[in-house]
Amino acid sequence: MDDFTLTARIIAKTAEYLDFPSVVGHETPFLDYLERDFSGAGFAVTRRRNLTIVETGSPGPIHCAHVDRHGVIMDGAGHGNFAAFAVKTEKYGQMAAPTRSLFDKIASRYRGEEMFAYDRETGGRLAYGDVEDVVFDTDNERVRFHFRGFPPLPAGTPVAFSRTVQREGDNLVSGQLDNPLSAALLRVAAEAGLTGKIVFAAEEEIGRSAGHILQWAGERMTSFSAFLIIDTSPFADGGEAGKGTVVLRRKDANGAFDDAMVGRLETGAASLNIPVLFKDAFIEEANGKARAAGEPEQGLGITELGRLVTMSQGQFTGTTLQIPTWNYHSNRETTTHAAVLNAARLLLSVGGA
């Protein structure tokens, strides 16, 4: 598959996948569609609670991507709650209270957006509406959404962004890319000869996906050091994406990743002349400047791979391959064709037949 076709296929598949809603805690429609899509392409697929597992037919790494997306859950009284907080609280009993700074980010991403309510099992669309306002409900410690255009909806009804992928000029692609872009990348790469297994997991945005993956992996093996987690990685602007950079990590806030896997990706990128940025080093450099200026530092971040390593006490490890984006966690998250292509080229160079 030539580079132009590879990029075009991934972007088209991303748009296709966005047709299937997957609000965190309510990912069944998309996980079911992934099962049908890969089965239709001739792959052996297993569907289990919170996971869709694909066998490529050849040994290799275990490639993982989360399928959940941020969205809203209706409260039965005409308003909505931010899904990540609602699911954490109602499903897992974890109190999740927003900070003012996080509320400001959520409000800026959702105000004025068209959204649709859907059936949590089938994905069937129930109604369209617009976000009229987003309110910081300090009494109940929640982010409350006010909609215009929705009929009465039962409590627990998930609500997703309605906007799909937008192609901007010859080089930009935007939409709710986190994380159907990674799923699309793996689907097209599988067709192009990707080896190993592919695991799609629910509930990453609330920190639960690693547990779902670990439960499955622990039933089959006692250890494995070649997990490769595919995701997007946020930046303040499009500088890195514009260069076609791929984002790697040697560690996150949970600890170090597998040196051999990191080395394979770094060597593969060098052989393909693909620019690389190590996100942990990038953050540490920024923190050094912040310290010198007396400004707050940022954390190293917590990844799905880091959670997997910590939860398994190091028995399961690997590394990450991420696509740089900006306008993160919004319906206008953006990257470049070059960044998408280089992520695909690197993935196939280390995990292809």
PEZI-V246706 format. One line per field, one symbol per residue. ss: DSSP state (2 for helix, 1 for strand, 0 for the rest). psi: psi as a letter, one per 30 degrees, with the letter a starting at -180 (. if undefined). burial: # if it has 9 or more other C-alpha atoms within 8 Angstrom, else .. Layout:
BEGIN
ss=???
psi=???
burial=???
END
This chain:
BEGIN
ss=00222222222222222200001000022222222222220001111100111110000001111100100111000011112222222222000000022222222222000111110000001111111111111000011111110000000001111000011100011110222222222222222001001111100222002222222222000001111111111100002222000111001100110022222222222220000111222222222222220000000000022222222000011111111111000000111122222222222222210
psi=kleeeeeeeeeeeeeeeffjlhkkfhfeeeeeeeeeeeefggkkkkklkgkkkkkffklaljkkklflllakkkgfgfllkkeeeeeeeeefgkkjkkleeeeeeeefffkfkklkklkfeffkkelklkjelkkjjfeghljkkklkfklkklkfkkklkfkakkkjaffkklaifjgfeeeeeeeeeefggklalkkkklgefggfeeeeeeeeeffflflkghkjkkllkklfageeeffgkkklkflaffalajeeeeeeeeeeeefghkkkkjeeeeeeeeeeeeeegglklllflkleeeeeeeeghffkabaljlkkllhkglggkkaleeeeeeeeeeefefgl.
burial=.....##.###.###.##.################..##...###.#..#######...#################.############........#....#...#.###..#######..#...###########...#######..#..#.#.#####..##.#...####################.#######################...#.....############..#.###############..##..##.###.###...#######.###.##..##........#.#.#########..##############################.###.###.
END
